[in-house]
Amino acid sequence: MLTLRQIEVIRAIMVTGTVGGAARLLNVSSPGISRVMKHAESTLGLKLFSRRHGRYAPSPEARDIFAQVNAVYDKVGDLQYVIRRLSQGVDSELRIGSVPSISNAMVPRAIEGVRWLFPNLLIDIDVLKLEEALDYLLLGKGEAVAMSSRFDHPMLTFEPLAKGRLACIVPAGHPLARRNRISAADIVRHPLIGIDPNDPYGRIMAGIFARLGLSYQVSIKARFGTVVCALVSRGLGIAVIDQFTLAGANWPGLVVLPIIEPTDFETYVAFRRDAILSGYCEQFIGLLRGEMAALRKGPRRQKVT
């Protein structure tokens, strides 16, 4: 049985007609070429080349072998071509979903890394509500979804992405804007925007208020973090928001205040339990996990300008 290396050497001698030419073609030494050729002849038990006028010509006994060598070499070339296209993402597609809080800044950062690795990869990103993620995965619309919480389902697997924290955001001119940090008791003294006890992040803050016996007023309801930030930046109230939404720094005039009470939460990536994720998706998840973990130190007091 000939090895791929022996096939490569035999073809190089066929193409160039000399051992020296084959060595230059393959960028190796001439003695190395001679050794590989002799070992191939020993393995096959026949002479592959006849030397005529200083050049190597295929021996009559080996003409059928040379025809097969060319065919194998062409197939290897085809394989390398396909692998090269796959490594660049040519004619391939990555389809992923994300809840809004993670899609705002974290997903674009991870996608930037994916694009650098696979410059020709087609990428389809869906921004999904939590309740939409189930159908998205079960119906095969995408490979994975970045989630702000998890739930039990026999067909889905949830793997941790990164931990995060909540922070309070206030307009730059607000009385609270001079604080370095803020407590739950301070927060409830002001009209709030967007805290929904049924939302994964809102549930954390609502739980803190309930444990401390604090009543609070939600003056404006808004589900998505980007809308909440925009409303606060217009001076319409204060809010509690997750640090991944804030990572976009897209709202001028906001002051971000750390909350004294613990507000840690876990995020996840979900995919079908019976799925084998593509290499593109695994790279995306790894990059996303890294980008989110980089924010783990949490929100310090800052002004978004």
Secondary structure, 3 states (H helix, E strand, C coil): CCCHHHHHHHHHHHHHCCHHHHHHHHCCCHHHHHHHHHHHHHHHCCCCEEEECCEEEECHHHHHHHHHHHHHHHHHHHHHHHHHHHHHCCCCEEEEEECHHHHCCHHHHHHHHHHHHCCCCEEEEEECCHHHHHHHHHCCCCCEEEECCCCCCCCEEEEEEEEECEEEEEECCCHHHHCCCECHHHHCCCCEECCCCCCHHHHHHHHHHHHCCCCCCEEECCCCHHHHHHHHHCCCCEEEEEHHHHCCCCCCCEEEEEECCCCCEEEEEEEECCCCCCHHHHHHHHHHHHHHHCCCCCCCCEEEC
